[in-house]
């Protein structure tokens, strides 16, 4: 792909640059079961369906939507993080093939590499450290740093400030979820690209504003 005139490429993490393999949903399952044992069996399908539908959003927002109680949501978020970090520590988190080559290509072309996520900064930092991406990423943003998660463009705006982006139109947003696409459109990115390696299918990505769909980030190298 030709990146001429672009200054920033903003990538989602799980499902876009990091291979999910069900790890996120397993972490949700663990959090649901531990935080709401009295409701888990009855609500299991409903809650997991909602977790999948809202992939890409801030996790505490998802739990708050489901439980209607911020304290319960905070406890569930903590349990989610513990479950996901355990997977990171076990080496279960892998880069989607082609990701690092693309990052190197963008680095060499002088284009900023940014990452945004619905995870907390604690999890994002652990992923970056485990995959040894620190030298490849120019900027990153989480809901807690930006003040809001997707579909708000707040995290993309936070990236833009870090790299002094001249205009949103000189950026590309890449993700695997409806929330990724909606955030990219709201930000005014020059392109909003959906990938097929994650949670949501083509129809949902296109309906949410994707300007194109690719199989994976490897197609951009």
N, C-alpha and C positions, 0 to 999 in steps of 0.2 A: 504493500500500500504506500502511496505517496503522502508524506507528512508535511510537504512544503506549506509554509504560512501558519503551521500550528506551533503553539508554544508550550502547551500542556496536554498530556494524555492522562486522564483520571480513570483509574481502574477500581472496580469492586474487588473484594477479597474472596470469600468463600463462594465457590461455584464459578468464579471468573478467572482468578489467578491461582487459587488454591483448590485442590481437588476435594470436594465435599465427601463423597462416598457415604452419605447418610450420617456423618458425624454430627452435624448441626441438629438434625432431628433427634438423634440419640441423646444429645445433651438436653434438648427440650424435654424428652421423655423422662430423663432422670430428674430434672427440676420439677416437673409436674408431679411425679410420683412421690418425691420426698417432701415437697411443700404442701401438697393437697392430697394426702393419702385417702381421706374420706370421700373425695369426689373423683379420684383418678379413674377408676374403672368405668364409672357411668359416663364421664366426660371425655374419655380417652380419644375417641375418634374425632369428636368435635374440636378438641383443643389441638390435636396434631394437624388436622386439616387447616385450622386457622394459622398455626405456626408456619405451615408450608405456603399458604396464600400470602402471608405477610413477610416472607423472606426478604432480607435487605433492609428491613426497618430496625430501629433501635429495639433491643430486646426488652428493656424495662417498659417501653411503651406497649409492646405486645402483651406482656404479662399484666400490665395495668388494664388494658382493654378487656382481657379475659376475666380478671378477678375483681375489677372495680375497687381495688384497695391498694394504695401505694405501698403500705408496709408489707403486705403479702407479695406484691410485685418485686419489691427490693430483695426479699428473702429468696424468691424464685430465681431472680437474676443472679444472685450470688451462687446459688446451687448450679445454675446453668454454666456459669464461668468456671466453677470448680470441675465440672464434668468435661467441659471442652479443654481446659488446660491439662487435664489428665491425659487426654488424647494427644495433645502437643508433646507432652513429656514422654509419651510412649513412642513417639516418632510416627504417629499415624497421619500427620499433616504433611502433604506433599504438594509441590508446585505442579500446576497443570503444564504438561509438556509444551515447550515453546515460550513459556513466560519469561524465563531469564534471558533467553536469546533476544526477545523483543525489548526487554529493559536495556540490555547492552546496546542494541541498535539505536534506541532513542537517546541513551546517554551520549553515544558517539555523534549523533546528529544534533546535539545541543538542545533537545526537547525535554522539558521537565516531566518526570514520572511521578505521578501522585496516586495515592491509594485512599479510598474511603470505605467505611464498613459500618454495619449495624452493631458490631461488637464494641466492647469497651476498649479503652486505650490499653488496659492491662493485657487483654487478649491479643490485640493487634501487635503490641510490642513483643509478646512472646512468640507470635508467628514470625514476625520479621527476624527476630534473633534466631529462631530454630532453622529458618530457611536461608539465613546469612544474606539477607537482602538490604542491610543497612546502607551499604555503599551504592546500591542501585536505585534507591528511592530518594527523590528530592523533597517530597512533602507528603504529609498524611493528615487525616482528620477522622475524628470519631464524633458521635453525637454529643458526648460530654464536653468536648473541646469547642464544637461549633455552636452548641446551645440547642440544636434540634437535629433530629435524624431525618432520613428520607420519609416521604417524598419531598420534603423541603429541600431547597438548593443550598441550605446553610453550610453543609460540609464542603461543597464545591466552592462556595464563596470563600471559605476558610483556606482552601488550597490556593485559590487565586491570589489571595493576599500574601501568602507565603512566597510565591514566586513572582509577584508583581505582574500578573497576567494583564496584558494591555486591554483585552476585551474578551468576554465569554465566547464570542464567535471563533476565537483562535484556539479553542480547546476541543477535545474529543472526550466523550464519556462512554465508558464500556462497562457493561454489567449483564447479569443473567436474570434480573427480576423486574417486575413491573415497577417497583419503587425506584430502581436504578434509572429506568427510562424516564419516569415522571420527574425525578430530580434533575436529570440532564436537560429535559425540555424547559423546566422552570428556570434553570440557570441560563439558558440561551446558548448552549454549546453548539459549535459548528456542525458536529455530528454526534448522534447518540446511537451507539452500536450495541445490539444484543448478541449474546453468545449462547450456544446450545449446550453448554457444559454444566448448566446449573438447574435452578428450581423451576423456571417458567418456560413454557413452549412459545413457538413463533407467534401464534395468534395473539397471545396476551402481550408479548413484547411489542408487536406492531401496533396494537390497539393503545398501548401506553406511550407511543411516540417514537419507537425505534426508527431511525432513518435507514438502517440496513441490519441484516442478520448474518452472522458468520458461524461456522462450526465451533471454532475456539480462537483464543488469542494467537495461536500459532499461525493462523491465516494472515495475520498482520505483519509477520516478520519479513 
